[in-house]
Amino acid sequence: NLETAPTSAYSSPARSLGDTGITPLSPSHIVNDTDSNVSEQQLFLVVVAIDFGTTSSGYAYSFTKEPECIHVMRRWEGGDPGVSNQKTPTTILLTPERKFHSFGYAARDFYHDLDPNEAKQWLYLEKFKMKLHTTGDLTMDTDLTAANGKKVKALEIFAYALQYFKEQALKELSDQAGSEFENSDVRWVITVPAIWKQPAKQFMREAAYQAGLASPENSEQLIIALEPEAASIYCRKLRLHQMIELSSKAAVNGYSGSDTVGAGFTQAKEHIRRNRQSRTFLVENVIGEIWSELEEGDKYVVVDSGGGTVDLTVHQIRLPEGHLKELYKATGGPYGSLGVDYEFEKLLCKIFGEDFIEQFKIKRPAAWVDLMIAFESRKRAAAPDRTNPLNITLPFSFIDYYKKFRGHSVEHALRKSNVDFVKWSSQGMLRMSPDAMNALFKPTIDSIIEHLRDLFQKPEVSTVKFLFLVGGFAEAPLLQQAVQAAFGDKCRIIIPQDVGLTILKGAVLFGLDPAVIKVRRSPLTYGVGVLNRYVEGKHPPEKLLVKDGTRWCTDVFDKFISADQSVALGELVKRSYTPAKPSQLVIVINIYSSEHDDVSFITDPGVKKCGTLRLDLTGTSGTAVPARREIQTLMQFGDTEIKATAVDIATSKSVKVGIDFLNY
């Protein structure tokens, strides 16, 4: 399409701006303004971290007066056989009038007890967090689909869920303190996958504002933490008795390698069971024993495998304080344990027909939920060395509805389907051989291993000492074995004992001391659109714009920071510009981002607008304005947010904006 260059020129964003353009003034410079962080430390009495997971969620807290104690939320009513943990399922139920009704086990049980015809009116949502990862063009208006097929606004659902956690946590804190706890006493931390794109991270913050956890004016009250980073912070504090080492290199707790996986884990589970009564974890204020073996510059990988996504982060240790430095931008993908559920669903479709399963989900949504719960507890019983079959109870209404739908029995379907390894047992159960169960795990685990292989190819990752396996899916012995088999010879593989709560506890520690992560990698390239003097032969002719006799090259992307560049927390990047035309009364600075590094023009593919600074240049008496008026633009790279400011040096007028990925 190079032939059509001249006509396409008119779609150029800069031309439509008329007379508001800017042109660079000075060589760029970076200012490290590290002092700005100090004043922010407001006095919060308590830090509450919310781990809003794809399949399960929970919160934990610590009082700033005794930071070594981390309390995990009290047990909630409900709970499943074969699934014992402090977290609650991420499920939410709205009444037919779309008002919040319940969350977690309570939502699930209530929904399950409804009459099937009534259930169709209620809105039940589960595993909805993945929508933020999979939606390419996320906005404040993105919809979610409830179990009955009706649509609801994602922002509302996320806000309801966060509000529920806020109320539960404040209630527990008030009960514990014996006096009313105010929201203003709390610093909130919400964890999100590191591989989420910026819009999804911003979406979480907007939902939290709507839920009343913090407000745009008081944005420091809420920290958005990255899940693997939180895990990493917690892993640093581990003592040897708090983890299981999978590698056969060393005996842990007196076990030799060969029986470590099985026996070490069983022993560890015992230890957890004994400690389950107490919900308070002491984090010793030491660098854990594992870390005493780490030297300055050592690298380790955190593999955070949850329900929806797997997140891989590479960190390097910086002594003496043991600050963390991110070495390689977070990678990963949608390879969580949901993939196993999806394979089970595919298996059911293969046996009973896709048309039946689709109908069954819509007509008997509560029974479908039941079936998936039954599968969940068997899924947790899968293990590499298992020999006896796994039985999954089919809900009565499944058997009943199938007979109505097809005119023959479930048993008949199983016989006819010739799916290997899945039989019908006389007790009314699907009987799966261990091989059949392992096959359901295979695609997901293969994706994780392949992703890790790619990561280990990268030069930055070549000399990794440890691999920490964390997140709910890390409890799966099949995943542990696969990681061990693939990478046991490259590095030491460590699993914290209470692996499902690792992120939650790390998030609390992060909230107590946000400065622990010092250097991150920017996930995107950021810059602003400017006009440069047109240079024959260097600039493409379709970018030529002649204004008042001056020849400009339009749409130039002036880079502030590149994708995967190291950014220190609180770092300020400054650029100076001047209005392209001295008589301008207003300037508009548009901020753009791209996942690519080599961006020359704001019209390049993949460049997205994510912010606008509008500065009014009037209000100075004509004489005072210098001939070359300096407009300083600063971008500050914070936790997951980026703030931009433009200052008119002549009048010290300034305008500020948060980078916005949802409203453009």
C-alpha positions in Angstrom: 0.0 0.0 0.0 3.0 2.3 -0.5 1.5 3.6 -3.7 -1.4 5.2 -1.8 0.9 7.1 0.5 -0.2 10.7 -0.3 -3.9 10.1 0.4 -3.3 8.2 3.6 -1.5 11.2 4.8 -4.7 12.9 5.7 -5.6 10.2 8.3 -2.5 11.4 10.2 -3.5 12.3 13.8 -1.1 15.3 13.9 -2.8 17.1 11.0 -6.2 17.0 12.6 -4.6 18.7 15.6 -4.4 21.9 13.7 -2.1 24.3 15.6 -1.5 22.5 18.8 1.6 20.5 17.9 4.9 20.5 19.8 8.5 20.0 18.8 11.4 18.7 20.9 13.6 21.4 22.5 16.4 19.8 24.4 18.4 16.6 24.4 16.4 14.2 26.6 17.5 13.5 30.1 16.4 11.2 32.9 16.1 12.4 36.4 16.1 9.9 39.2 13.8 11.4 41.8 14.0 8.9 44.5 13.1 11.3 47.4 9.5 11.7 46.2 8.7 8.3 47.6 9.4 9.2 51.2 6.5 11.6 51.8 4.0 9.1 50.6 4.3 6.8 53.6 0.9 7.5 55.1 0.2 6.0 58.4 -2.0 3.0 57.9 -2.8 0.8 60.9 -3.1 -2.4 58.9 -2.3 -3.8 55.4 -4.9 -6.0 53.9 -4.0 -8.0 50.8 -6.7 -9.5 48.5 -5.7 -12.4 46.3 -8.5 -12.2 43.7 -7.9 -15.5 41.9 -9.5 -17.1 38.8 -10.7 -20.1 40.8 -10.4 -19.1 44.4 -9.8 -15.9 46.4 -8.9 -14.8 49.9 -7.4 -12.1 52.0 -4.7 -11.8 54.6 -3.6 -8.9 56.8 -0.9 -7.6 59.1 -0.9 -4.8 61.6 1.9 -2.3 60.8 2.8 -2.4 64.5 3.6 -6.1 64.3 4.7 -6.8 60.7 6.1 -10.2 61.5 2.6 -11.6 62.0 0.5 -12.3 58.9 -3.1 -13.4 59.6 -5.0 -15.3 57.0 -8.7 -14.7 56.8 -11.0 -16.7 59.0 -12.6 -19.8 57.5 -15.8 -19.3 55.7 -18.9 -21.3 55.9 -19.2 -24.1 53.3 -16.2 -25.8 51.9 -15.7 -28.9 49.8 -14.7 -32.4 50.5 -11.2 -33.1 49.4 -10.4 -29.4 49.1 -9.1 -27.8 52.3 -7.8 -24.4 52.1 -8.4 -20.9 53.5 -9.5 -19.5 50.2 -13.0 -19.4 48.9 -14.2 -20.1 45.4 -14.3 -16.9 43.2 -18.1 -17.2 42.5 -20.7 -14.5 42.8 -24.5 -14.6 42.8 -26.8 -11.8 41.8 -30.6 -11.7 42.4 -32.9 -11.7 39.4 -32.9 -7.9 39.9 -29.1 -7.9 39.5 -28.4 -6.9 43.1 -25.5 -8.5 44.9 -26.6 -11.6 46.9 -23.6 -13.7 47.9 -20.0 -14.7 47.2 -17.9 -17.9 47.5 -19.3 -21.1 49.0 -22.4 -19.3 50.1 -23.2 -18.2 46.5 -22.6 -21.7 45.2 -24.7 -23.4 47.8 -27.6 -21.0 47.6 -27.6 -21.3 43.8 -27.4 -25.0 44.0 -30.5 -25.2 46.3 -32.7 -23.1 44.0 -35.4 -24.7 42.1 -34.1 -25.3 38.5 -36.8 -22.9 37.0 -36.0 -20.3 39.5 -32.3 -20.7 39.1 -32.6 -19.6 35.5 -33.5 -16.1 36.7 -30.5 -15.7 39.0 -27.1 -14.6 37.7 -24.3 -16.9 38.8 -20.7 -16.1 37.7 -17.5 -18.1 38.2 -14.0 -18.0 36.8 -14.7 -14.6 35.4 -11.3 -13.1 36.0 -9.9 -14.7 32.9 -12.1 -12.3 30.8 -9.7 -9.5 31.7 -6.8 -11.5 30.3 -8.5 -12.6 27.1 -10.4 -9.4 26.1 -8.2 -7.5 23.6 -10.1 -4.3 23.7 -11.1 -4.1 27.4 -13.1 -1.0 28.3 -15.2 0.1 31.3 -18.2 -1.4 29.4 -16.9 -4.9 28.8 -19.5 -7.6 29.6 -19.4 -10.9 31.4 -21.8 -13.8 30.8 -23.6 -15.4 33.7 -24.4 -19.1 33.9 -27.9 -18.5 32.5 -26.5 -16.7 29.5 -27.4 -13.2 30.6 -24.9 -10.4 30.3 -23.6 -8.1 33.1 -21.0 -5.4 33.2 -17.6 -6.7 34.2 -16.7 -3.6 36.2 -19.8 -4.0 38.4 -19.0 -7.7 39.1 -15.4 -6.9 40.0 -16.5 -4.0 42.2 -19.1 -6.2 44.0 -16.5 -8.9 44.7 -13.9 -6.4 46.0 -16.6 -4.6 48.1 -17.5 -8.0 49.6 -13.9 -8.6 50.6 -13.6 -5.1 52.0 -16.6 -5.6 54.2 -15.5 -9.1 55.4 -12.0 -7.8 56.2 -13.2 -4.7 58.0 -15.6 -6.8 60.0 -12.9 -9.3 61.0 -10.6 -6.5 61.9 -13.2 -4.8 64.0 -14.1 -8.0 65.8 -10.4 -8.5 66.5 -9.7 -5.0 67.7 -12.9 -4.7 69.6 -13.6 -1.4 68.0 -14.9 -0.1 64.7 -12.2 -0.3 62.0 -12.4 2.5 59.4 -11.5 2.0 55.7 -9.0 4.9 56.0 -6.9 2.8 58.5 -6.3 0.2 55.8 -3.7 0.1 53.0 -5.1 -2.3 50.4 -3.1 -4.5 48.1 -4.7 -6.3 45.2 -2.7 -8.9 43.3 -2.9 -9.3 39.5 -0.9 -11.5 37.1 2.2 -9.9 35.8 1.5 -10.8 32.3 -1.8 -8.9 32.2 -1.7 -6.0 29.8 -1.9 -2.4 31.3 -5.7 -2.0 30.6 -6.5 -5.0 32.8 -4.4 -3.7 35.6 -6.0 -0.3 35.4 -9.4 -2.0 35.3 -8.7 -3.7 38.6 -7.9 -0.3 40.1 -11.1 1.3 38.7 -13.1 -1.5 40.2 -11.5 -1.0 43.6 -12.3 2.7 43.4 -15.9 1.8 42.7 -15.9 -0.6 45.6 -14.7 2.2 47.9 -11.3 0.7 48.8 -9.6 3.9 47.8 -10.2 6.9 45.5 -8.4 8.6 42.6 -7.6 11.5 45.0 -6.1 9.0 47.5 -4.6 6.5 45.1 -1.7 5.6 47.3 -4.1 3.8 49.6 -4.3 1.0 47.0 -1.3 -0.9 45.6 -1.7 -3.2 42.7 0.9 -5.9 43.2 2.1 -8.4 40.6 1.4 -12.0 41.7 4.8 -13.5 41.0 6.5 -10.5 42.7 4.5 -11.1 45.8 5.4 -14.8 45.7 9.0 -13.8 45.3 9.0 -11.5 48.3 7.5 -14.3 50.5 9.9 -17.0 49.2 12.8 -14.9 50.4 11.7 -15.3 54.0 11.3 -19.1 53.9 13.2 -21.3 56.3 14.0 -24.8 55.2 11.3 -26.4 57.2 8.7 -24.3 55.3 9.4 -25.8 51.9 9.8 -28.9 50.0 12.7 -29.3 47.6 11.9 -31.5 44.7 15.4 -32.1 43.3 17.3 -35.2 44.1 20.5 -33.3 44.8 20.0 -33.0 48.6 18.1 -34.7 51.3 15.5 -32.5 52.8 14.2 -33.2 56.3 16.2 -36.4 56.3 14.7 -37.8 53.2 16.8 -38.9 50.3 15.9 -37.7 46.9 14.1 -40.6 45.4 11.2 -40.5 47.9 11.3 -36.8 48.4 8.4 -35.9 46.2 5.9 -38.3 47.8 7.1 -38.6 51.3 8.3 -35.0 51.7 5.0 -33.7 50.6 3.0 -36.0 52.8 5.1 -35.0 55.8 4.7 -31.4 54.9 0.9 -31.8 54.6 0.9 -33.2 58.1 2.8 -30.2 59.3 0.3 -27.9 57.6 -2.6 -29.8 59.0 -1.2 -29.4 62.5 -0.8 -25.7 62.0 -4.1 -25.2 60.3 -5.9 -24.3 63.5 -3.8 -21.2 63.8 -4.3 -18.7 61.0 -1.4 -16.6 62.0 1.9 -17.0 60.2 5.1 -15.7 61.8 7.4 -14.3 59.2 10.8 -14.3 60.8 12.6 -11.1 60.2 15.5 -12.8 58.6 16.6 -13.6 55.2 15.6 -17.3 55.1 18.1 -20.1 54.9 17.6 -20.5 51.2 18.7 -16.9 50.8 21.7 -17.3 53.0 23.0 -19.4 50.1 22.3 -16.7 47.6 25.0 -14.3 46.7 24.8 -10.8 45.2 23.7 -11.2 41.6 22.2 -14.6 41.9 19.1 -15.2 39.8 16.0 -17.2 40.3 12.7 -17.9 38.5 9.3 -17.7 40.1 6.7 -19.8 38.3 3.3 -18.8 39.5 0.7 -21.3 38.3 -2.8 -20.5 39.2 -6.3 -21.3 38.0 -6.3 -19.0 34.9 -2.7 -18.1 34.1 0.9 -19.0 34.5 3.2 -16.2 35.2 7.0 -16.5 34.9 9.3 -13.8 36.4 13.0 -13.7 36.7 14.5 -11.9 39.7 18.0 -11.1 40.8 19.0 -10.5 44.3 20.7 -7.2 45.3 22.5 -7.2 48.6 22.8 -6.0 51.3 19.1 -5.4 51.9 18.2 -8.1 49.5 16.2 -5.9 47.1 14.8 -7.5 44.1 15.6 -6.6 40.5 13.5 -7.9 37.7 15.7 -9.2 35.0 13.4 -10.1 32.2 9.9 -8.9 31.5 7.2 -11.2 32.8 6.0 -13.9 30.4 3.5 -16.6 30.6 0.0 -17.3 29.3 -3.4 -18.8 29.9 -2.1 -22.1 31.1 -3.8 -22.4 34.5 -5.6 -25.3 36.0 -8.8 -24.2 34.1 -7.2 -25.9 31.1 -7.7 -29.2 32.9 -11.4 -28.4 33.5 -11.7 -27.5 29.8 -10.2 -30.9 28.8 -12.7 -32.6 31.0 -15.5 -30.7 29.4 -14.2 -31.8 26.0 -14.1 -35.4 27.1 -17.8 -35.1 28.2 -18.7 -33.7 24.8 -16.9 -36.6 23.2 -18.9 -39.1 25.2 -22.3 -37.5 25.4 -22.3 -35.1 22.5 -21.6 -31.4 22.4 -25.2 -30.6 21.7 -26.3 -32.3 24.9 -23.6 -30.6 27.1 -24.5 -27.2 25.8 -28.1 -27.7 26.5 -27.5 -29.2 29.9 -25.4 -26.2 31.0 -28.2 -23.8 30.1 -31.1 -25.9 31.3 -29.6 -27.3 34.5 -26.9 -24.7 35.4 -26.7 -25.7 39.1 -26.2 -29.4 38.3 -23.4 -28.5 35.9 -21.7 -26.6 38.7 -22.2 -29.7 40.9 -20.5 -31.9 38.3 -17.5 -29.5 38.1 -17.2 -29.5 41.9 -17.1 -33.3 41.8 -14.5 -33.2 39.1 -12.4 -30.7 41.1 -12.0 -33.0 44.1 -10.9 -35.9 41.9 -8.6 -33.6 39.9 -6.8 -33.0 43.2 -6.4 -36.7 43.7 -4.5 -37.2 40.4 -0.9 -38.2 40.9 1.9 -39.6 38.8 2.0 -42.9 40.6 -1.7 -43.5 41.1 -2.9 -46.9 40.0 -6.5 -47.1 41.1 -9.3 -45.4 39.1 -10.9 -42.0 40.0 -14.7 -42.0 40.4 -16.7 -38.9 39.5 -20.3 -38.9 40.6 -22.8 -37.8 37.9 -25.6 -35.6 39.4 -29.0 -37.4 39.1 -30.3 -34.6 36.9 -27.5 -35.3 34.4 -28.5 -39.0 34.1 -32.2 -38.0 34.0 -31.8 -35.2 31.5 -29.6 -37.3 29.2 -32.2 -40.0 29.0 -34.9 -37.4 28.1 -32.6 -35.7 25.6 -31.3 -38.8 23.8 -33.8 -41.5 24.6 -31.1 -43.9 25.9 -29.1 -44.2 29.1 -25.7 -42.7 30.1 -24.4 -46.2 30.5 -25.3 -46.9 26.8 -23.5 -43.7 25.8 -20.3 -44.7 27.5 -20.4 -48.1 26.0 -21.0 -46.7 22.5 -18.5 -43.8 22.7 -15.4 -46.1 22.8 -13.5 -43.5 24.8 -10.7 -45.4 26.3 -10.2 -45.5 30.0 -13.6 -44.1 31.0 -16.2 -46.6 32.2 -19.5 -46.6 33.9 -19.6 -48.0 37.5 -22.7 -49.6 38.9 -22.8 -47.0 41.6 -23.7 -44.3 39.1 -20.2 -42.9 38.6 -17.9 -42.1 35.8 -14.8 -44.3 36.4 -11.7 -42.8 35.0 -8.4 -44.6 34.8 -5.4 -42.6 36.1 -4.2 -42.5 32.4 -7.4 -40.8 31.4 -7.1 -38.2 34.2 -3.4 -37.6 33.4 -4.3 -37.0 29.7 -6.6 -34.1 30.8 -3.6 -32.4 32.5 -1.2 -33.0 29.6 -2.0 -30.1 27.3 -1.8 -27.5 30.1 1.4 -28.9 31.6 3.0 -29.2 28.2 2.3 -25.5 27.6 3.9 -24.6 30.9 7.0 -26.7 30.3 7.4 -25.4 26.8 7.1 -21.8 28.0 9.7 -22.5 30.7 12.0 -24.0 28.0 11.8 -20.9 25.9 12.5 -18.8 29.0 15.6 -20.8 29.9 16.9 -20.2 26.3 17.2 -16.5 27.0 20.7 -15.3 27.9 19.5 -13.4 31.0 18.1 -16.6 32.4 20.9 -18.9 31.6 22.4 -19.2 35.1 19.4 -19.5 37.3 20.0 -21.0 40.8 16.5 -21.7 42.0 13.1 -22.2 40.5 10.2 -21.5 43.0 6.9 -23.2 42.1 4.0 -21.3 43.6 0.3 -20.7 43.1 -2.7 -23.1 43.5 -1.8 -25.3 40.5 1.7 -25.9 42.0 0.0 -28.3 44.4 -0.6 -30.7 41.5 1.9 -33.6 41.8 1.7 -34.1 38.0 3.0 -30.5 37.4 5.7 -30.9 40.1 6.9 -34.0 38.5 7.0 -32.5 35.0 8.9 -29.4 36.1 11.3 -31.6 38.1 11.9 -33.9 35.1 12.5 -31.1 32.7 14.6 -28.7 34.8 15.9 -30.6 37.8 19.3 -30.7 36.3 19.4 -27.0 35.6 18.5 -25.5 39.0 17.0 -26.3 42.4 13.3 -26.6 42.4 11.5 -25.4 45.6 7.9 -25.4 46.6 6.8 -23.5 49.6 4.6 -25.6 51.8 1.4 -23.6 51.9 1.9 -23.0 48.2 -1.7 -21.7 47.6 -1.2 -18.9 50.2 2.2 -17.8 49.1 1.0 -14.9 47.0 -1.4 -13.7 49.6 1.3 -13.6 52.3 3.9 -12.0 49.9 1.3 -9.3 49.0 1.0 -8.4 52.7 4.7 -8.1 53.0 4.8 -5.9 49.9 2.1 -3.6 51.3 4.2 -3.3 54.5 7.3 -2.3 52.5 6.5 -1.4 48.8 10.1 -0.3 48.2 11.4 -3.8 48.3 11.1 -4.1 44.5 13.6 -1.6 43.2 13.8 -2.2 39.5 11.2 -3.4 37.1 11.1 -3.9 33.3 8.7 -1.7 31.4 6.1 -3.9 29.7 5.6 -1.3 26.9 7.3 1.4 25.0 6.0 4.9 25.8 6.4 8.2 24.0 4.6 11.3 22.7 3.7 12.5 19.3 5.7 15.4 18.0 6.6 17.4 14.9 10.3 17.4 13.8 11.9 19.6 11.2 11.5 17.7 7.9 14.8 16.3 6.5 14.8 15.3 2.8 15.8 11.7 2.3 15.4 10.8 5.9 11.7 11.4 6.4 9.0 9.7 4.3 7.3 12.3 1.9 3.8 11.4 3.1 4.7 12.8 6.5 5.6 16.3 5.1 3.5 19.2 6.5 4.2 22.8 5.5 3.0 25.4 8.0 3.7 29.1 7.6 6.7 28.3 5.4 8.2 25.8 7.8 8.5 22.2 6.7 7.6 19.7 9.4 7.6 15.9 9.6 4.4 14.9 11.4 3.5 11.9 13.6 7.0 11.4 15.0 7.0 9.1 18.1 9.4 10.7 20.6 10.3 7.8 22.9 10.3 8.1 26.7 11.1 4.6 27.6 11.4 1.3 25.7 9.7 -2.0 26.3 11.8 -4.2 28.5 14.0 -1.3 29.6 14.8 -1.3 33.4 12.9 1.3 35.3 13.6 2.2 38.9 10.5 2.7 41.0 9.6 6.4 41.1 11.9 7.2 38.2 11.1 10.4 36.3 11.8 10.8 32.6 11.8 14.4 31.5 11.6 15.9 28.0 11.4 19.5 26.9 9.3 20.7 24.0 8.3 24.0 22.5 5.1 24.9 20.7 5.6 24.3 16.9 4.1 27.7 16.3 5.0 30.6 18.6 1.5 32.1 18.6 -0.2 28.9 19.8 -2.7 29.4 22.7 -3.0 25.8 23.7 -0.8 22.7 23.3 -2.0 19.1 23.2 0.5 16.4 24.1 -0.7 12.9 23.1 0.9 10.0 24.8 1.2 6.7 23.0 2.3 3.2 23.8 3.4 0.1 21.9 4.5 -3.4 22.6 7.3 -3.0 20.1 10.6 -1.4 20.6 11.4 0.0 17.2 8.7 2.7 16.8 9.3 5.7 14.6 5.8 7.1 14.0 2.6 7.2 16.0 0.9 5.7 12.9 3.1 2.5 13.0 1.1 -0.7 13.5 0.4 -1.5 17.2 0.8 2.0 18.5 -2.1 3.0 20.8 -3.0 6.3 22.3 -3.2 6.1 26.1 -3.3 9.7 27.4 -3.6 13.4 26.6 -2.2 16.4 28.3 -3.8 19.7 27.4 -2.0 22.8 28.4 -3.5 26.3 28.2 -0.8 28.8 27.2 -2.8 32.0 27.7 -2.6 34.1 30.7 0.9 35.5 30.3 1.4 39.1 29.3 2.8 39.1 25.8 6.2 40.5 26.8 7.1 38.0 29.5 7.0 35.0 27.2 10.5 34.0 26.0 11.0 33.5 22.3 11.4 29.8 22.7 8.9 28.7 25.2 9.8 25.6 27.2 7.2 23.0 28.0 8.5 20.3 30.2 6.9 16.9 30.1 7.6 14.3 32.8 6.6 10.7 33.1 6.8 9.0 36.4 6.9 5.2 36.4 5.2 3.9 39.6 4.0 0.5 40.7 1.6 -0.4 37.9 0.6 3.1 37.1 2.3 5.9 35.2 1.6 9.5 35.8 2.4 12.2 33.2 2.8 15.9 33.8 3.3 18.9 31.5 4.7 22.2 32.9 4.8 25.5 31.1 8.2 26.9 32.5 7.3 30.5 31.7 4.1 30.5 33.9 4.7 27.4 36.0 1.2 26.3 35.0 1.0 22.5 35.0 -1.4 19.8 34.1 -1.3 16.1 35.3 -2.8 13.0 33.9 -2.7 9.3 34.7 -2.0 7.1 31.7 -5.4 5.6 30.7 -5.8 2.4 28.7 -9.5 2.0 29.0 -11.0 5.2 27.6 -9.3 5.7 24.3 
